[in-house]
Amino acid sequence: MKLTSSLLAASLALALAACSSVSLDEPPAEAPANAGAPSGVSGVGGASAALPPGSGGVADITAAGGRSASRIPAERLRAAGYSAEGVASIYFGLDDYTVAPRYQALINSTAELLRADPQRSLAVEGNTDSRGTSEYNLALGQRRADAVVSALKLLGVPASQMEAISNGEEKPATQGASEAAFEQNRRADLFIQ
Amino acid sequence: MTFFRLAPVSFLRASLLLVAVLLLTLLQGISQARAQAFEINIDGVGAKQVTLAVAQPLAGLVEQQSAELLRTVVLADLGRTGAFKFVPASPGVDRVSDEQVMTPAVLDNWRKRGADFVVGSQLRTAPGGGLELRFRVADALKSVDLGGLALTGQTTPADIRRLAHQMADKILELTTGEPGFFSTRIAYVRRAPGSAQLIVADSDGENPRVALRSTEPIISATWSPDGTRLAYVSFETGKPVVYVHDVASGARRIVANFKGSNSSPAWSPDGQSLAVVLTKEGGSQIFIVSAEGGAARRVTPGGGINTEPSFSADGQSLYFSSDRGGGAQIYRVSINGGSPERVTFGGSYNARPIVSPDGSTLAFITRRDGRFLVAAKNLATGAETLLSDGPSDDSPSFAPNGKWVIFASQAGGRDSLSAVSIDGRVRSRLSLSATSIRSPAWGRLP
C-alpha cells in the first residue's frame, strides 16, 4: 500500500482530533481491501479485526465484491438455464418468498450441477423492491435466498456447497419506483461456480 | 398538504414565521456567511413560541466577521425549532454586550420592540490569539438575569460554529427549559449508483466529513450512546457485515461477520454491546454481541424474519420487527429470550422501531394506504400519532433530547433528510441539492 499517503493520513487524523476544520478535499486513506467473495464453507466467525488507527478518519474501500467467473463450461451453464458467466435469476411476487413452479427446471438443473461436483458452489443473493424499510427488506431478501437454498437441499445438495445472503433493496437491478422496476428487483440471483 | 395532525395552526402564523426568518437572513448579510450544506424548509410552528432578540454582538473590527457568522448560526439553530419569533437587530445600531443587557434602559427598549428575552454578547480576541465569547440571556418582561456562558475557541469557521451551537443550546435551555441539541452530530449515507459515503456532520449539516467511502452499499448507521462511535453495515466484502467505527481516529473493527448476513446493529444503553441480526442459524434472528466483537448470544425464538432491534431505556428488552404473526409487526422480548409480546396492531405493516432516549416513546415506520410514514407510540398509554406523510419514509432516529425525530424521506424523486417534532407540529426538510441521502442517525453530545 502507499506508505506516504498513510503517513499523510495519519497526520490528518491527528489534525482531525485537534478539532480543526476539515475540508472534503483531503485525500482519503486506503483501508486494506478485504478478501473477495464470501466463503460458503468456512464461515468467518465474529472475531474482531481491528483496522490500524492510521486510517486517518476516512476509509476508502474499493469493492471486493463482484464474483469471479464460473469454472463450469459455458455450454453446460446455458443448458442448465444460466448465463455463460454462471448467473440465473428467480423472481418473486410482492411480500412473497416462495419459489414459483415455473422455476422448478432451474432448481433441478442447479441441483444436478452441484451434486455432480462437490467443488462447485452456489451463492444465492436475495433482493427486494424499494418499498418498506431497508433492514426489513434485507431480511425479506434473505427469506428469498433461503427459499432457493431450501429447495436445493430437498434435492440432496449439501448445505456446505451453498450460501444464502441478502442485498435487501440496496442493489436494485432497475432504478426507479415504477411497478416494472419493483418487479425486476424482487428476485434472487444465483451464482454458480 | 396537511401539516399538522394534532391541532391546526393558522397558516398566517406559519407564513409570518417564514417571512421573519427570511427578513432576518437578508438583514444579516447571509452572503457573508458560508452557505449551508442543507437547504432547510420549515413547516409549522411550535405549540408555544417565545419572542427572542439576539442583539448584535459587541465586537471590534477584527472580530466582526466572526461575530456575524456566530449570530447567523445561532439564529438558524433556534429558528429550526419553530419555537421562536425573532425581533430584528440592525448591524451597528443594535449592539448589546453581555455586560449591558441587564441595563434597565436596554431591557426597556427591547421590551417595547416585543422581545420576551434578550441576548447580549461580546466577542474578543483572547491574549493567546483565539476568540473569547461571552453572552448573557435576560428575561425582558421580568427583568431577570437568566445567566450565560464564557467560551473560548479558535477563529476558524468550524470553531465559530461550535461556539454558536453551544450558545444556541444555552439560549434554548434558558428560554424554553428544553435541553439544547445543536452541538450534536448527525451521520448519514450519501448514495449514488455504484458509490456510498458515510458522512458525519454538525447537527445543521455543516462540516460534513467523509468517514467511509465505498463502491458497495452502507446502511443502518447508528451512534454509540457516548457519541464517539458509529456502528453500521457495509457490503464491501460482498455481503452485509457489521462494523464499529471510531469517528475521531477512523479506526474501525468488524463486530459481526458470521456466515450469511450480518446487519441491523443497535447499541445497548451502556454502550458495551450491540444487538445484531444474523442469518447463520436460519431465518433472520436477533443476537447480542459485545461491542468488541466475539461470540453472539441468540435472543429471538422461532424462524422467519426478526430484525430492526432497539433496546428499551433500561437495556432489559428489545423492540423489534417480525413476520411471526403474518406480516411485519413490532414485538418486545426480554434480552434473555422468551416469548415475544406484540406491540403494534394498527395496519398491516409496522417496522423499524426505535426507542426514545428517555424510554417513553417508540418511533417506527407504518404503512397506511400504501404509504410508508413515521409514527410514534406512547409506550405507557399505547396512543399512536402519525408524524409524516410518506410515501417512502424510513430510518427514524431520535434527537438526543427526545423531542425530534430525523428520518429519510423522498422529495422530487431524491432521498433527503427530514425532521419532525415528536408532537408532529413542526417539520423541517433538510435537502442536499444533488445527492441521495439515507440512513440518518442523530448522535449524543460528542
Interface residues (C-beta under 8 A of the other chain):
Chain A: A13 L16 A17 C19 S20 S21 V22 L24 P28 A29 A31 N34 A35 G36 A37 P38 G40 G43 V44 G45 G46 A47 S48 A49 A50 L51 P52 P53 S55 G56 G57 V58 A59 D60 I61 T62 A63 A64 G65 G66 R67 D95 S130 R131 G132 T133 S134 E135 Y136 L138 A139 L140 Q142 R143 D146 E163 A164 I165 S166 N167 G168 E170 K171 Q175 A177
Chain B: Q154 T156 P157 A158 D159 R162 P193 N207 P208 R209 V210 A211 L212 R213 S214 T215 E216 P217 I219 S220 S234 F235 E236 T237 G238 K239 P240 H245 D246 V247 A248 S249 G250 A251 R252 R253 I254 V255 A256 N257 F258 K259 G260 S261 S263 S264 V277 T279 K280 G282 G283 S284 V289 E292 G293 G294 A295 A296 G304 I305 N306 T307 E308 S321 G327 A328 Y349 A351 R352 I365 R367 F372 S392 D394 S395 G413 R438 S439
